């Protein structure tokens, strides 16, 4: 039986490494962020991201092994992010994982990045139990899923254009905030005046569980063009933008729970760290007798711990593979992971 799993995450602009033990849980994890590297460009530059993963992945692995007092020889399997993400960045993690595994004669397993996020609340205590509804909400994805077990996912709704995280970041950019702007917009919104601006809630009454945030971004652009952007006006627009995004996410999540007939909601992905979203979901879901589960804040952004955990859970359900040929999947539908009966 697999005991110790090394997890490698390199899908975008963060290099995450972790060690997960199937009996003792997460032993340790470490993370290198590229925010400072990409800040001057206003967004992630794929070639720079790939090169930075090359520079940091192996030193991070060595540091984590030293920190935990473990050796590579004790590792029983290596899980790595196979997709979706930036192809060059994914190739760095995949090649390192498969080269190490070949040398050690241990199995590898490619992990879907969003499955890692979806399962990340299982690292916390208390953890949800299957089945539950999951809101995957990040810079690149906004989806509602019914989760009946590991690898048993049913899509309930998703964004038809921009994701919620994109709406946060693009609105922040329009307000002159640095990259990545979502957290900065939320901070600015704390000084905003309620009710000064009213922004649309796209697809709030669409009758389905899909999302759309591109129109909201356009509405924010219109406000920035109509008003002088003094500090208070910027804060008021930030307040209105955050309120609109959170309202849609909360109402659609409540509708998903009702449609699925479940009372557990899991929130995962970078936007899941938003304090207003957490407060509103706790209040509204709790009022209906349900409960919301979040990963710890350190596991909301991309990290190796969620990849190691997902690898451990999947290796318990499928045969370990020692095929060290690899490919990456920059575009990969989460529904393609339905391998469990």
SETI-296780 format. One record per residue (C-alpha): x, y, z. Coordinates in steps of 0.05 Angstrom, whole numbers, plus 32768, in hexadecimal, padded with zeros to 4 digits. Each point is the difference from the previous one (the first is absolute). Layout:
<recs>
XYZ/...
</recs>
This chain:
<recs>
800080008000/801880467FEF/80198024803E/802580407FED/7FEE802B7FC5/8028803A7FE4/7FD380357FE0/801880327FCB/7FD5803A7FE9/8018802C7FC6/7FC280127FD7/800A804B7FFE/80278031802B/800B7FDB8041/802F7FC5800D/7FE37FD48036/80207FC38020/7FE37FD38036/80077FBE8024/7FC17FDB8013/7FFD7FC08029/7FC27FD47FF8/7FFD7FF2804B/801D8040801E/7FE480327FCF/8026803C7FE6/80478001801A/801580437FE3/7FFB802B7FC2/8025803B7FE3/7FEF80347FCB/802480317FD4/7FD580387FE2/801180267FC1/7FD6803D800E/803B802F8004/801C7FE47FBF/7FC0800D7FD8/7FE9803F8023/802380317FD1/7FDD7FDF7FC4/7FBA8004801E/7FF57FB47FF8/80227FBD7FF9/80347FFA7FC8/80007FB57FEF/804A7FFB7FEB/801780238040/7FD37FD48029/801E7FC07FE2/80478017800B/7FF180128048/7FE47FBB800E/80407FE27FE4/8029802B8030/7FD87FF1803F/7FE07FBA7FFC/803D7FD58011/801A802E8038/7FBA8000801E/7FFE7FB47FFF/80457FFD8022/7FEC80338034/7FBE7FDB8010/80237FBD8007/8033801F802F/7FCA80238028/7FD97FBF800A/803D7FD4800B/7FEC7FD47FC5/80267FE87FC3/7FEB7FF47FB8/800A7FB6800D/7FC580018030/7FD0801D7FCD/7FCE7FCC7FE7/7FE080287FC7/800280447FDF/7FC280287FEE/8006803B7FD1/7FD180317FE0/7FF37FE87FB9/7FCE80367FEE/7FDE802E7FF3/8031803A8000/8039801F7FD9/801F7FCA7FD4/80488014800E/7FF68005804A/7FDC7FBD8003/80397FDF7FD9/803280168035/7FDB7FDC8038/7FEF7FC37FD5/80487FF67FE8/801C80078047/7FCD7FD0801C/800A7FCB7FCB/804C80058001/80037FF8804B/7FCE7FC78000/80267FDC7FC9/804080058029/7FDD7FE8803F/7FD57FCB7FDC/7FC08019801F/7FBD80127FE1/7FE980457FE9/7FBA801B7FF8/7FEA803E7FDA/7FCE802A8026/7FCA802E7FE6/800E8045801E/7FB7800D8010/7FF87FBC8021/80378015802E/7FDB803F8012/7FBE7FDB8007/801E7FCE8032/802A80338025/7FCD800C8038/800C7FB78014/80438018801A/7FDC80288036/7FDD7FEA8040/7FC67FF97FFF/7FFC7FE77FB9/7FC27FF57FD5/7FE37FBC7FF1/7FE97FE87FBC/7FD180127FE0/8004804C7FFD/7FFA803A7FD0/804180237FEE/800980487FEA/804280037FDA/800F804A7FFA/8044801A7FE9/8021802D7FCD/7FF37FD07FC7/7FC37FD88016/7FBC8009801F/7FD97FBE8004/7FCD7FDE802C/80097FB58006/7FDB7FC88023/80357FD38020/7FEB7FB98013/80477FE7800C/804780057FE6/7FFA80007FB4/7FB480038001/7FEF80467FE9/7FC2801E7FDE/800280467FE4/7FC5802A8017/801580437FE3/803B80297FE9/801480447FE6/7FF0800B7FB7/803680367FFA/802C80208035/800B7FDD8042/7FF280238042/804A8007800D/800980227FBD/7FC880308011/802580128041/804380087FDE/7FE880267FC2/7FD6802F802B/803D800C802C/802A80107FC3/7FCC80327FE8/800680218045/804C80057FF9/80117FC98032/803D7FD47FFA/80017FB87FE8/7FE27FD38019/7FC980308011/7FC87FD5801E/801880048048/801280497FF9/7FBA80107FE6/7FE17FDE803C/802C8028802E/7FED80417FDC/7FB77FED8003/80028002804C/8003804C7FFB/7FC780037FCD/7FBD80228009/7FC57FD07FFC/7FCC80127FCC/802580367FDB/80087FD47FC2/7FD47FC77FE9/801E7FCC7FD1/7FDC7FC87FDC/7FFB7FB9801A/80097FD97FBF/7FD57FC27FF7/7FE780048047/7FBA7FEF7FE9/80127FD57FC4/7FDD7FC3801C/803F7FD57FFC/80417FFB8026/802E80207FCC/80278040800B/8015803C7FD7/802F80378017/801880227FBF/7FC680318002/801180148047/804680117FEA/7FE3802C7FC9/7FD380238033/803D800E802C/8024801C7FC4/7FC5802F7FF2/8001801A8047/804B800E7FFD/7FF480287FC0/7FC68028801D/802080168042/803F80208018/80267FC88023/801080218042/80107FD08039/7FB97FFD801B/7FE17FF57FBC/80307FC77FF3/7FED7FE18043/7FB680087FF0/80077FDE7FBD/80287FC88020/7FC97FF78034/7FCB7FFB7FCA/80297FCF7FD6/800D7FD2803B/7FB780028016/7FE97FED7FBA/80307FC57FF9/7FF27FE58046/7FB480077FF7/80027FD57FC2/802D7FCB801D/7FD67FFB8040/7FBD7FFB7FDD/80177FCE7FCD/80207FD58036/7FBF80008028/7FDA7FEB7FC2/80327FC87FF2/7FF77FE48047/7FB580017FF6/80047FDF7FBC/802F7FCA8019/7FD97FF58041/803F80078029/8014802B803C/804C80007FFB/802380347FD5/804B7FFE7FF3/802180407FE8/80447FFA7FDF/802F802A7FD5/80218043800A/7FBF80298005/7FEB7FD28038/802E8029802D/7FD4803D7FF7/7FE680148045/7FBE801D7FE8/7FF07FC17FD8/800F7FD4803C/7FD5802A802F/7FC580027FD0/80037FB67FF2/80067FEE8049/7FC4802B8010/7FD27FEA7FC8/80117FB67FFE/7FFF7FFD804B/7FBB801F8002/7FE87FC57FD6/801E7FCD802F/803D7FF37FD4/804A80088009/8039801D7FD6/80467FE37FFF/803E80267FE9/80487FED7FF9/802F8024802F/801580437FE2/80457FE47FEF/7FDE7FCB7FD4/7FD180307FDB/803580137FCD/80277FCD7FD6/80297FD2802D/80227FBD8001/7FD97FE6803B/7FBF7FF97FD9/80247FDB7FC8/80217FD08031/7FBD7FF38022/7FDB7FF57FBE/80387FD17FEB/7FFA7FD88040/7FB47FFA7FFA/80027FEB7FB7/80377FCD800B/7FD47FDF8033/7FCC7FF57FCA/80287FEE7FC2/803E7FD77FEF/804380238006/8022800D7FBD/804A7FFD7FF0/7FFB801D7FBA/802F803B8000/7FEB801C7FBD/7FDA803F800E/7FD480347FE0/7FDE803D801B/7FB980187FF5/7FFB804D7FFE/7FB67FF87FF3/7FDF7FC88028/7FB77FF88013/7FF77FEB8048/7FC67FD37FEB/80327FD47FDB/80187FE78044/7FC27FD6800D/80247FBE8008/7FDB7FE6803D/7FC17FD77FFB/
</recs>
